[in-house]
């Protein structure tokens, strides 16, 4: 089996910490059936992981959404904004979000990135600079092999819209489970846009063609999928005519 439980304080160069143990984790059917062309095939990874292309897909908002995630994770000090302690990123992401988070990790802190696809983790390792305080681990977002209350904060960046509702619920429950009391979970995702937003119809076409679970983000609020009693406080911000959202969930 592939391990997803990084040891505390094991922050070393990601290319050296990416380790395969035992048998790979089975890829969920919904992922294999619907997203082989985007995430699984090596040629797909090479094609899609271009920042300009990610920015085009997000209607020019890639940098803004990335910075909202960084803002949600960071704390302010005399030295500026930094991300203290242990941070968990659930799922690899195309673009530069992982490298930017890694660059903000405070002295003595670490960033652990968990994904079910080894090809995605290898791609993330390729982008990280030598000495980055990052560990890459194979794991299932719906069943993390990580002890309770292991992290100071966690990040879910555009993962939920690609999962069926039951997987969404499990991913959120697992993310909150592994965050320490007093910590936070930051989520950046699609949101139900205003009827007056012209990009609503453009995005609806993309969802209809390529994203079978994304309309869930328009029909429901993420808060509806959270396990009861886990969130102490939720701060929500929407941007770009309501098309995107950032939640900061304090545990």
GUGU-386088 format. One line per 3 residues: number of its first residue (from 1); their letters; for each residue x, y, z of N, C-alpha, C, O. Coordinates in steps of 0.02 Angstrom, whole numbers, plus 50000, padded with zeros to 5 digits. Layout:
% GUGU-386088
NUM = a = X/Y/Z/X/Y/Z/X/Y/Z/X/Y/Z; ...
END
This chain:
% GUGU-386088
1 = xxx = 50042/49940/50000/50000/50000/50000/50044/50062/50000/50099/50061/50028; 50020/50115/49969/50056/50178/49969/50040/50217/50031/49982/50226/50048; 50091/50241/50065/50079/50277/50126/50058/50348/50113/50080/50379/50065
4 = xxx = 50015/50375/50156/49995/50445/50152/50006/50481/50217/49984/50537/50225; 50041/50449/50264/50049/50478/50331/50121/50500/50342/50162/50460/50363; 50137/50565/50327/50205/50589/50336/50224/50597/50408/50182/50617/50448
7 = xxx = 50285/50581/50427/50307/50591/50495/50314/50664/50511/50332/50704/50467; 50300/50684/50573/50306/50754/50593/50377/50777/50584/50425/50743/50601; 50382/50838/50556/50447/50870/50550/50491/50842/50495/50551/50854/50495
10 = xxx = 50462/50805/50447/50502/50776/50394/50506/50821/50333/50498/50797/50277; 50518/50885/50343/50519/50932/50287/50585/50933/50252/50632/50965/50276; 50591/50899/50195/50651/50899/50154/50630/50906/50082/50571/50908/50066
13 = xxx = 50680/50910/50038/50666/50921/49967/50616/50870/49941/50624/50809/49950; 50562/50895/49908/50506/50852/49888/50527/50796/49843/50500/50741/49848; 50575/50808/49797/50595/50756/49751/50625/50697/49787/50626/50641/49760
16 = xxx = 50650/50707/49848/50679/50653/49887/50629/50620/49934/50639/50564/49956; 50574/50655/49950/50526/50627/49997/50469/50591/49963/50428/50560/49997; 50465/50595/49897/50413/50559/49861/50431/50485/49860/50477/50464/49825
19 = xxx = 50395/50445/49898/50413/50375/49907/50354/50330/49894/50297/50344/49915; 50367/50276/49860/50315/50226/49845/50324/50167/49892/50378/50138/49896; 50272/50150/49929/50275/50093/49975/50218/50044/49958/50159/50061/49963
22 = xxx = 50236/49984/49939/50186/49933/49925/50147/49946/49862/50175/49971/49813; 50084/49929/49863/50041/49933/49804/50008/50001/49799/49991/50032/49850; 49998/50025/49738/49963/50089/49729/49892/50086/49755/49861/50033/49758
25 = xxx = 49866/50145/49772/49796/50151/49792/49753/50148/49728/49770/50179/49678; 49698/50112/49731/49653/50108/49674/49624/50177/49657/49602/50213/49702; 49625/50194/49594/49597/50258/49572/49521/50252/49572/49494/50205/49542
28 = xxx = 49486/50298/49603/49412/50295/49604/49383/50294/49533/49411/50324/49487; 49328/50258/49525/49297/50250/49459/49278/50318/49429/49288/50329/49369; 49251/50363/49470/49230/50428/49443/49289/50466/49415/49282/50502/49365
31 = xxx = 49347/50459/49446/49407/50494/49423/49434/50463/49359/49450/50498/49311; 49437/50397/49357/49462/50363/49298/49417/50373/49238/49441/50383/49182; 49352/50372/49249/49304/50378/49193/49300/50449/49166/49294/50458/49105
34 = xxx = 49302/50498/49210/49287/50567/49189/49347/50613/49180/49343/50664/49147; 49404/50594/49210/49460/50641/49209/49526/50610/49186/49579/50638/49199; 49524/50552/49153/49586/50522/49128/49622/50570/49081/49683/50572/49080
37 = xxx = 49584/50608/49043/49612/50653/48993/49643/50716/49024/49680/50752/48990; 49629/50729/49087/49653/50791/49119/49708/50778/49170/49753/50820/49178; 49706/50720/49204/49751/50711/49261/49791/50646/49261/49843/50642/49292
40 = xxx = 49767/50595/49226/49797/50528/49233/49850/50513/49180/49904/50490/49197; 49834/50527/49118/49882/50511/49065/49941/50560/49067/49930/50620/49074; 50004/50535/49063/50062/50580/49066/50060/50637/49015/50081/50693/49030
43 = xxx = 50035/50623/48955/50030/50676/48905/49981/50730/48926/49989/50789/48909; 49929/50710/48963/49881/50759/48987/49913/50805/49038/49901/50866/49037; 49955/50778/49081/49989/50819/49131/50034/50870/49097/50035/50928/49114
46 = xxx = 50071/50847/49047/50117/50892/49011/50078/50946/48974/50101/51003/48970; 50020/50929/48948/49981/50978/48910/49948/51030/48955/49952/51090/48942; 49915/51007/49009/49873/51052/49048/49910/51094/49099/49885/51147/49118
49 = xxx = 49968/51072/49122/50001/51109/49174/50042/51167/49146/50104/51166/49145; 50006/51218/49123/50035/51280/49098/49997/51337/49131/49935/51339/49128; 50033/51382/49163/49999/51434/49202/49952/51476/49158/49898/51494/49180
52 = xxx = 49973/51492/49098/49931/51533/49055/49866/51497/49037/49813/51528/49031; 49870/51430/49030/49811/51391/49014/49764/51387/49074/49704/51392/49067; 49793/51377/49134/49753/51377/49195/49718/51445/49202/49659/51448/49221
55 = xxx = 49754/51498/49188/49726/51565/49194/49669/51575/49144/49619/51607/49160; 49677/51549/49084/49624/51554/49034/49561/51517/49056/49505/51543/49050; 49570/51456/49083/49513/51417/49106/49476/51452/49162/49415/51448/49167
58 = xxx = 49513/51487/49205/49484/51523/49262/49466/51595/49245/49458/51637/49289; 49459/51608/49180/49435/51674/49157/49480/51731/49181/49456/51784/49199; 49546/51718/49182/49593/51770/49201/49602/51779/49275/49632/51829/49297
61 = xxx = 49577/51733/49316/49578/51741/49389/49627/51696/49425/49624/51690/49486; 49672/51662/49389/49716/51614/49422/49758/51646/49477/49761/51619/49532; 49789/51702/49463/49832/51734/49513/49791/51760/49572/49812/51755/49630
64 = xxx = 49733/51788/49557/49691/51815/49611/49666/51759/49657/49666/51768/49718; 49647/51703/49629/49623/51648/49670/49679/51616/49710/49671/51598/49768; 49737/51610/49678/49796/51586/49714/49812/51631/49774/49825/51607/49829
67 = xxx = 49811/51696/49762/49828/51743/49816/49776/51743/49871/49792/51754/49930; 49713/51730/49854/49661/51723/49906/49675/51663/49950/49665/51665/50011; 49698/51609/49919/49716/51549/49959/49774/51564/50005/49773/51546/50064
70 = xxx = 49826/51597/49979/49884/51614/50020/49864/51660/50077/49888/51652/50133; 49822/51708/50063/49798/51754/50114/49760/51717/50169/49767/51734/50228; 49721/51668/50150/49682/51630/50199/49726/51587/50243/49710/51576/50302
73 = xxx = 49782/51562/50216/49826/51519/50254/49874/51557/50299/49893/51533/50353; 49894/51616/50277/49949/51652/50309/49928/51689/50372/49869/51704/50382; 49977/51703/50413/49969/51748/50469/50017/51806/50459/50068/51800/50425
76 = xxx = 50001/51862/50490/50043/51922/50482/50093/51928/50539/50076/51914/50597; 50154/51948/50522/50204/51961/50573/50245/52021/50550/50232/52050/50498; 50295/52039/50589/50338/52095/50570/50376/52080/50506/50395/52127/50470
79 = xxx = 50386/52016/50490/50422/51997/50430/50375/51990/50369/50398/51973/50315; 50311/52003/50379/50263/51997/50324/50218/51937/50333/50212/51910/50388; 50186/51915/50279/50139/51859/50282/50177/51794/50274/50215/51786/50226
82 = xxx = 50167/51747/50320/50198/51682/50315/50148/51629/50339/50098/51645/50371; 50163/51566/50323/50118/51511/50340/50155/51469/50393/50202/51433/50376; 50133/51472/50456/50169/51438/50509/50149/51365/50517/50096/51344/50493
85 = xxx = 50192/51327/50550/50175/51259/50569/50169/51211/50511/50202/51219/50460; 50126/51161/50520/50117/51107/50470/50055/51122/50428/50001/51133/50455; 50064/51121/50363/50010/51135/50316/49999/51074/50271/50048/51043/50248
88 = xxx = 49937/51056/50260/49919/51001/50216/49882/51028/50155/49831/51062/50162; 49907/51013/50096/49871/51029/50034/49841/50964/50008/49877/50916/49993; 49775/50962/50003/49741/50902/49982/49728/50905/49907/49684/50942/49885
91 = xxx = 49766/50868/49869/49764/50863/49797/49814/50911/49764/49819/50969/49783; 49850/50884/49716/49894/50926/49675/49852/50973/49632/49794/50960/49619; 49884/51026/49610/49849/51077/49571/49894/51099/49514/49954/51110/49524
94 = xxx = 49866/51106/49455/49904/51135/49400/49916/51209/49414/49876/51241/49448; 49970/51236/49386/49988/51306/49400/50041/51309/49454/50077/51262/49466; 50044/51367/49488/50099/51379/49535/50078/51384/49608/50116/51409/49649
97 = xxx = 50017/51360/49624/49993/51367/49693/50039/51330/49742/50054/51357/49795; 50061/51270/49726/50102/51232/49773/50169/51265/49785/50192/51269/49842; 50201/51289/49732/50266/51322/49741/50258/51387/49780/50302/51405/49819
100 = xxx = 50203/51423/49770/50192/51485/49807/50179/51472/49881/50204/51507/49924; 50138/51420/49895/50127/51403/49965/50193/51383/49998/50208/51405/50053; 50232/51341/49963/50296/51319/49990/50342/51378/50005/50378/51378/50055
103 = xxx = 50340/51429/49963/50384/51487/49973/50364/51529/50033/50404/51568/50058; 50302/51521/50056/50277/51559/50113/50283/51521/50179/50269/51549/50232; 50302/51458/50177/50306/51419/50238/50358/51450/50286/50415/51463/50266
106 = xxx = 50337/51463/50347/50381/51494/50396/50437/51447/50416/50433/51386/50406; 50490/51475/50445/50547/51435/50467/50524/51381/50515/50488/51394/50563; 50545/51320/50502/50526/51263/50544/50461/51231/50524/50443/51179/50551
109 = xxx = 50424/51261/50477/50361/51232/50455/50370/51186/50396/50424/51180/50368; 50316/51152/50377/50317/51106/50320/50252/51111/50281/50200/51133/50307; 50256/51091/50218/50197/51083/50176/50195/51010/50153/50243/50987/50122
112 = xxx = 50141/50975/50167/50131/50907/50143/50076/50908/50090/50022/50936/50101; 50090/50878/50033/50041/50876/49978/50020/50803/49968/50062/50760/49958; 49956/50791/49971/49928/50724/49964/49886/50719/49900/49843/50762/49888
115 = xxx = 49899/50669/49860/49859/50657/49799/49856/50583/49787/49902/50546/49806; 49804/50560/49755/49795/50489/49742/49833/50466/49680/49841/50406/49669; 49857/50513/49638/49890/50497/49575/49965/50509/49579/49986/50566/49586
118 = xxx = 50007/50456/49576/50079/50466/49576/50104/50512/49521/50153/50549/49531; 50072/50511/49463/50094/50554/49408/50086/50628/49426/50126/50670/49404; 50035/50644/49465/50026/50713/49486/50078/50734/49538/50103/50790/49537
121 = xxx = 50095/50688/49583/50145/50704/49633/50214/50712/49602/50252/50756/49622; 50230/50670/49553/50293/50677/49518/50296/50743/49482/50349/50775/49479; 50241/50765/49454/50239/50829/49420/50248/50887/49469/50283/50935/49454
124 = xxx = 50217/50881/49528/50226/50932/49579/50299/50935/49601/50326/50990/49611; 50331/50878/49610/50401/50876/49631/50446/50911/49580/50494/50945/49598; 50430/50903/49516/50469/50934/49463/50470/51010/49469/50519/51041/49451
127 = xxx = 50416/51039/49494/50410/51112/49496/50440/51143/49559/50451/51203/49561; 50453/51102/49609/50478/51129/49673/50553/51140/49671/50590/51100/49643; 50576/51194/49702/50648/51208/49702/50684/51165/49753/50653/51139/49800
130 = xxx = 50749/51156/49744/50788/51118/49793/50782/51149/49863/50782/51210/49871; 50775/51105/49912/50771/51129/49981/50702/51151/50003/50694/51174/50059; 50652/51145/49959/50584/51165/49979/50560/51121/50037/50571/51060/50036
133 = xxx = 50528/51150/50088/50506/51112/50147/50441/51074/50133/50390/51085/50166; 50444/51029/50084/50384/50997/50057/50392/50921/50058/50446/50895/50043; 50339/50886/50076/50334/50814/50070/50276/50797/50024/50223/50828/50029
136 = xxx = 50285/50748/49981/50232/50727/49935/50213/50655/49951/50256/50611/49956; 50148/50644/49960/50124/50579/49984/50063/50556/49945/50018/50596/49930; 50062/50493/49928/50004/50464/49894/49950/50450/49946/49964/50419/49998
139 = xxx = 49889/50472/49934/49834/50460/49979/49768/50479/49949/49765/50516/49900; 49716/50454/49978/49647/50466/49955/49616/50521/49998/49613/50514/50059; 49593/50574/49968/49565/50630/50005/49504/50610/50047/49489/50642/50097
142 = xxx = 49470/50556/50026/49410/50535/50062/49426/50487/50120/49381/50470/50159; 49489/50466/50125/49508/50420/50179/49583/50429/50193/49623/50385/50178; 49600/50486/50221/49670/50502/50233/49700/50458/50287/49671/50450/50341
145 = xxx = 49757/50430/50273/49792/50388/50322/49838/50434/50364/49899/50427/50364; 49806/50480/50400/49840/50531/50438/49805/50536/50507/49744/50536/50509; 49843/50540/50561/49812/50545/50628/49771/50609/50636/49782/50659/50602
148 = xxx = 49724/50606/50681/49683/50664/50698/49727/50722/50720/49781/50713/50749; 49704/50783/50705/49735/50845/50730/49810/50847/50717/49850/50862/50762; 49831/50832/50656/49902/50831/50638/49927/50896/50608/49987/50909/50607
151 = xxx = 49881/50938/50584/49902/50998/50546/49873/51062/50576/49819/51062/50606; 49911/51116/50566/49888/51182/50588/49838/51211/50539/49794/51249/50559; 49845/51194/50476/49797/51216/50425/49799/51169/50365/49849/51133/50354
154 = xxx = 49745/51169/50327/49740/51128/50267/49710/51170/50211/49674/51218/50223; 49726/51151/50150/49703/51187/50090/49671/51137/50042/49700/51085/50026; 49610/51154/50019/49578/51118/49963/49566/51168/49908/49525/51213/49915
157 = xxx = 49603/51162/49853/49602/51211/49799/49574/51179/49736/49609/51142/49702; 49511/51193/49720/49477/51169/49660/49481/51093/49653/49499/51066/49601; 49462/51059/49707/49454/50986/49705/49381/50965/49709/49360/50920/49673
160 = xxx = 49343/50997/49752/49275/50974/49767/49230/50971/49706/49188/50926/49701; 49237/51017/49659/49192/51017/49601/49204/50957/49556/49164/50944/49511; 49259/50920/49567/49273/50861/49526/49253/50796/49560/49268/50742/49534
163 = xxx = 49219/50801/49616/49200/50741/49653/49124/50735/49659/49089/50786/49662; 49098/50673/49660/49027/50664/49676/49013/50689/49747/49059/50697/49787; 48950/50702/49762/48933/50733/49826/48957/50692/49885/48982/50721/49933
166 = xxx = 48950/50627/49883/48972/50587/49940/49047/50592/49950/49071/50594/50007; 49085/50595/49896/49157/50605/49901/49173/50675/49928/49220/50684/49966; 49134/50723/49908/49143/50791/49935/49135/50791/50011/49177/50818/50047
169 = xxx = 49082/50759/50034/49070/50756/50106/49128/50722/50143/49150/50747/50195; 49152/50667/50116/49206/50631/50149/49271/50670/50148/49307/50671/50197; 49285/50703/50092/49345/50744/50088/49345/50800/50139/49395/50812/50173
172 = xxx = 49288/50834/50146/49283/50888/50195/49289/50862/50266/49322/50892/50308; 49257/50805/50279/49261/50776/50346/49332/50756/50364/49355/50768/50420; 49367/50727/50316/49437/50708/50328/49482/50769/50337/49526/50769/50381
175 = xxx = 49471/50820/50297/49512/50880/50304/49503/50912/50373/49552/50932/50404; 49442/50916/50397/49430/50945/50463/49455/50899/50518/49477/50923/50571; 49453/50834/50507/49478/50787/50557/49552/50795/50571/49574/50791/50628
178 = xxx = 49591/50808/50518/49664/50810/50526/49690/50879/50546/49750/50887/50559; 49646/50929/50549/49666/50996/50571/49659/51001/50647/49609/50977/50675; 49707/51032/50679/49707/51039/50752/49652/51087/50774/49634/51132/50737
181 = xxx = 49626/51078/50833/49581/51130/50862/49617/51197/50864/49675/51201/50885; 49583/51248/50840/49614/51314/50834/49646/51325/50766/49668/51381/50750; 49648/51272/50724/49674/51279/50657/49620/51297/50607/49565/51317/50626
184 = xxx = 49636/51291/50543/49587/51312/50492/49594/51273/50428/49648/51247/50412; 49539/51269/50393/49536/51239/50327/49518/51294/50277/49467/51328/50286; 49558/51302/50226/49546/51352/50173/49524/51316/50110/49557/51269/50087
187 = xxx = 49468/51338/50082/49440/51308/50021/49431/51362/49969/49402/51414/49983; 49457/51351/49909/49445/51395/49852/49411/51353/49799/49436/51300/49779; 49352/51377/49775/49311/51336/49730/49266/51379/49687/49263/51440/49694
190 = xxx = 49231/51345/49642/49177/51378/49604/49120/51395/49652/49113/51365/49705; 49079/51442/49631/49021/51464/49669/48966/51482/49620/48979/51492/49561; 48906/51485/49644/48849/51502/49602/48853/51575/49582/48847/51619/49625
193 = xxx = 48862/51590/49517/48869/51660/49496/48803/51696/49490/48750/51666/49487; 48808/51761/49488/48749/51802/49475/48720/51787/49406/48757/51770/49360; 48654/51794/49400/48623/51785/49334/48648/51836/49284/48645/51824/49224
196 = xxx = 48673/51892/49308/48698/51945/49264/48770/51935/49243/48797/51972/49202; 48803/51885/49272/48873/51873/49256/48877/51838/49188/48854/51782/49181; 48907/51870/49137/48909/51838/49070/48950/51774/49069/48939/51732/49025
199 = xxx = 48997/51766/49116/49037/51706/49118/48998/51646/49144/49021/51589/49140; 48939/51659/49172/48897/51605/49196/48881/51555/49140/48884/51494/49150; 48866/51580/49082/48846/51538/49026/48906/51503/48993/48901/51447/48969
202 = xxx = 48962/51538/48993/49024/51508/48969/49043/51449/49014/49060/51395/48990; 49040/51460/49080/49059/51408/49126/49009/51350/49127/49028/51292/49135; 48945/51366/49117/48895/51313/49114/48908/51266/49055/48897/51206/49060
205 = xxx = 48933/51293/49000/48950/51252/48942/49009/51205/48959/49008/51146/48942; 49059/51233/48991/49117/51193/49011/49097/51138/49059/49119/51081/49053; 49055/51156/49109/49032/51106/49156/48994/51050/49120/49005/50991/49133
208 = xxx = 48950/51070/49075/48909/51021/49040/48950/50973/48998/48932/50914/48991; 49005/50997/48969/49046/50956/48925/49098/50915/48963/49112/50857/48945; 49128/50944/49015/49187/50914/49045/49183/50901/49120/49224/50862/49146
211 = xxx = 49137/50931/49156/49138/50928/49229/49070/50903/49256/49027/50943/49274; 49060/50837/49258/48994/50811/49275/48971/50825/49346/48911/50821/49360; 49017/50842/49391/48997/50854/49461/49001/50928/49481/48985/50945/49538
214 = xxx = 49020/50971/49435/49033/51041/49452/48969/51080/49466/48969/51128/49504; 48913/51060/49434/48851/51097/49447/48829/51091/49520/48787/51130/49543; 48855/51041/49556/48841/51037/49628/48861/51101/49663/48829/51121/49712
217 = xxx = 48913/51135/49639/48937/51196/49670/48888/51253/49661/48889/51301/49700; 48845/51249/49611/48794/51300/49599/48729/51283/49635/48691/51328/49653; 48717/51219/49646/48654/51198/49677/48657/51199/49753/48606/51205/49787
220 = xxx = 48717/51194/49779/48726/51187/49852/48780/51234/49876/48824/51255/49838; 48778/51251/49940/48833/51285/49974/48879/51232/50004/48855/51181/50028; 48943/51245/50002/48991/51198/50032/48975/51185/50105/48984/51129/50129
223 = xxx = 48950/51236/50139/48933/51229/50210/48884/51172/50222/48884/51142/50277; 48842/51155/50173/48793/51102/50181/48826/51033/50185/48795/50985/50210; 48887/51027/50161/48921/50962/50159/48968/50953/50219/48999/50900/50225
226 = xxx = 48975/51002/50261/49020/50997/50318/48991/50952/50372/48930/50953/50383; 49033/50914/50407/49008/50873/50463/48983/50919/50519/49014/50970/50533; 48930/50900/50550/48899/50942/50601/48945/50951/50661/48976/50904/50686
229 = xxx = 48949/51013/50684/48985/51028/50745/49060/51035/50738/49094/51045/50788; 49087/51030/50677/49159/51034/50668/49184/51105/50656/49241/51121/50674; 49144/51148/50627/49165/51216/50610/49147/51264/50667/49089/51271/50684
232 = xxx = 49198/51296/50694/49186/51346/50746/49166/51413/50716/49125/51449/50745; 49195/51429/50659/49179/51492/50626/49194/51484/50552/49243/51453/50533; 49151/51513/50508/49160/51509/50436/49159/51580/50408/49112/51618/50419
235 = xxx = 49211/51598/50370/49214/51662/50336/49213/51649/50261/49255/51613/50235; 49166/51680/50227/49157/51666/50155/49166/51731/50116/49141/51784/50134; 49202/51725/50060/49213/51781/50015/49201/51757/49944/49227/51705/49924
238 = xxx = 49161/51794/49906/49150/51778/49835/49180/51833/49792/49184/51891/49811; 49202/51813/49732/49231/51861/49685/49207/51847/49614/49176/51795/49601; 49222/51894/49570/49208/51888/49499/49135/51873/49485/49117/51825/49451
241 = xxx = 49093/51917/49513/49021/51909/49503/48993/51846/49534/48942/51819/49511; 49026/51822/49588/49002/51763/49623/49024/51697/49593/49003/51645/49616; 49066/51698/49541/49085/51636/49507/49133/51594/49550/49137/51533/49542
244 = xxx = 49169/51627/49595/49218/51592/49636/49208/51610/49709/49179/51662/49725; 49232/51567/49753/49225/51578/49824/49287/51555/49862/49322/51509/49841; 49298/51587/49919/49348/51562/49966/49315/51557/50034/49285/51604/50059
247 = xxx = 49321/51498/50064/49298/51487/50132/49359/51478/50178/49406/51442/50161; 49357/51510/50235/49406/51498/50288/49366/51469/50346/49326/51504/50377; 49376/51405/50360/49338/51370/50411/49384/51360/50472/49433/51323/50468
250 = xx = 49368/51392/50526/49407/51386/50587/49379/51328/50628/49319/51323/50639; 49424/51286/50651/49405/51225/50686/49406/51235/50761/49392/51188/50799
END
